[in-house]
Amino acid sequence: MGVMTAREFYLNKSKILARVEAGETIDVTKHGRPVARVTPVDAPSTPRPERGTPEWQAAYDRMVRTMDENSFNWGGRVNYADKHE
C-alpha cells in the first residue's frame, strides 16, 4: 500500500490512477492525517453483453418494460425524433 500527500496526489493523478488500476491501494494524507484511500474497483462478476446480441436485447427489453410498467410519468416512450428535437 502506498501513502502520499494530497499535493502529490494532485500533481500525479494519472500516474497514481495507473498504479491503482494495476492493483495497488494508495492512502492520501493531508497534514499527516489520512483523508482518503484510492483502491481498485473489483471487476464486474458478469461481463456486459455486446450490443446487438440476444442477451443485450433481452436486457434492453426488460429495462424498457420496467420503465413502462412503473408508475413514474416518463411521458411515454422516447423515440429518435424526441431525442433530437
N, C-alpha and C positions, 0 to 999 in steps of 0.2 A: 504494500500500500504506500502510495506517495503522499507527501504533505507539501503544500506550497501556500504562499501568501495570496491574498486577494489580488494584489498588484501583479504578481507573477501569472496568476490565472488570467487576468485581464489582458496582459501583454502577449500571452502564448496560447490563446484559446484553441486554435487549430491543431497545434501540436498536442495539447492536452487531450482534446477530443479523440485524436488518433490513438493515443495511449489507452484511453478508456475503451475505445472501440476494440482494441486488441485484448481487452480483458482486465486491465488494471483499474483499481479503485483509488481515487485521489481525494484527500481531505483538503479543504481550503480554510485557511485561518485568517483572522483579522485581529490585529493587535495581540497575536499569540493565542487567541481563542478559536477553536474550531467553529466554523459557522455553516459549512456545507460539506456534503460528501457527494462526489460525482462517481456514479457507478454505471457499469454497462447494463443495458436493458436486456432481459432474457429474450431469446428468440421466441417467436410465437410457437405454440405447441403444434399447431397445424398450419401448413403453408396456405397462403391465399390462392384460390383457384385462378387460373389465367382467364382474362376477359374473353368472352365468347364461347367458353367451354360449357357443357351441360351443367356442371356443378356451379359455375358462376351464374348462369341464367337462373337456376333454381334459387340461389341465394338472393338474387336481384328480385325475382318474382315474390319471394317471401317478404322482402322488405317493402315492396310496393303494396302488397296485400295488407300487411300490418299497418301501414300508414293509412290506407283506405278504410280499414275496419275500426281504427281508433276514433274516439270522439273529438279529436283535435280538428279544428277548422283549417284544413290545408288549402282550402279554396279549390278543391278538385285536383285532378291530375294535371301536372305541368307538362306541356308539350314544347317542341322546339321553338315555335313562334312565341310562346310565353317567355321563354328564357332569353330570347334575343330581340325583344321589343326596343 
